[in-house]
Amino acid sequence: MRNFLLIFHVTMIAVFFSSVCSAQTILFQDQMNSAVGWGTNQSPGADSYSNFGYDYSADGIPEAPHFQAGDTATSGVKLEANLFSGASSYITLYPTGQNFTGN
């Protein structure tokens, strides 16, 4: 059995960019402090888990290198799968209430 741990900071998952002639526009941004505005798909049972607002400095991970003023430098969402059973499990996140169009 393999345990899977994935920690995302706002700059890693929740910021989507659109590039036009090397200019970047922020389309969506979230601090990942709350599950409000996020949907999850996960394997049946209790073998996967998401923890929004997780302080990953407790795991010895340093603050995000490019955090912005107002960000929580060591907070994000922690995703865990394959916790208890020998079967494969999964978890995915997606923003709800958002509509992205165009290229």
C-alpha positions in Angstrom: 0.0 0.0 0.0 1.3 3.4 -0.9 0.3 6.5 1.1 -0.1 9.6 -0.9 0.2 13.1 0.5 -0.2 16.2 -1.6 -0.1 19.8 -0.2 -1.1 22.7 -2.4 -0.5 26.4 -1.7 -2.6 29.0 -3.4 0.3 29.7 -5.9 0.4 26.0 -6.8 -3.2 25.1 -7.6 -5.7 27.8 -7.2 -4.2 30.5 -9.4 -5.0 30.1 -13.1 -3.2 32.2 -15.6 -4.0 33.2 -19.2 -0.9 34.2 -21.3 -1.2 36.6 -24.1 2.0 37.9 -25.6 3.9 37.1 -22.4 1.4 39.2 -20.3 -0.4 37.3 -17.5 -3.9 37.9 -16.2 -5.1 36.2 -13.0 -8.4 34.5 -13.8 -9.1 33.0 -10.4 -7.4 33.0 -7.0 -8.2 31.4 -3.6 -6.3 31.1 -0.3 -7.5 27.5 0.1 -8.4 28.3 3.7 -11.9 26.9 3.4 -13.8 24.3 1.3 -16.4 26.9 0.5 -16.4 27.3 -3.3 -14.7 24.0 -3.9 -16.1 20.6 -4.9 -14.4 17.3 -4.4 -14.5 14.0 -6.2 -13.1 11.2 -4.0 -13.2 7.4 -3.8 -16.0 5.8 -1.9 -15.4 5.2 1.8 -13.1 7.1 4.1 -9.8 6.4 2.4 -9.1 9.9 1.1 -9.3 13.3 2.9 -8.9 17.0 2.2 -7.9 19.5 4.8 -8.4 23.2 3.8 -6.4 25.8 5.8 -3.8 23.3 6.7 -0.6 24.8 8.2 2.1 22.9 6.4 4.9 24.5 8.4 4.1 21.8 11.0 5.5 19.3 8.4 8.7 21.2 8.0 7.7 22.7 4.6 8.9 26.4 4.3 6.6 29.2 3.2 5.7 29.7 -0.4 8.5 31.6 -2.1 6.2 34.0 -4.0 3.4 34.6 -1.6 1.6 38.0 -1.9 0.7 40.5 0.8 -2.5 39.2 2.5 -1.6 35.5 1.8 -1.1 33.1 4.6 2.5 32.0 3.8 2.3 28.5 5.2 -1.3 27.6 4.7 -3.0 25.6 1.9 -5.0 22.5 1.3 -3.6 19.1 2.2 -4.9 16.1 0.2 -4.4 12.5 1.4 -5.3 9.3 -0.2 -4.7 5.5 0.3 -4.8 6.0 4.1 -6.2 2.8 5.4 -7.2 0.2 2.8 -5.0 -1.6 0.4 -7.2 -0.5 -2.5 -6.3 2.6 -4.6 -8.2 5.7 -3.7 -8.4 9.2 -5.2 -9.3 12.8 -4.5 -9.7 15.8 -6.8 -10.7 19.4 -6.3 -12.5 21.8 -8.6 -13.8 25.3 -8.1 -17.6 25.7 -8.1 -19.5 28.7 -9.3 -16.7 29.6 -11.8 -17.1 29.9 -15.6 -13.9 30.1 -17.7 -14.2 30.7 -21.4 -11.9 31.4 -24.3 -8.3 30.3 -24.8 
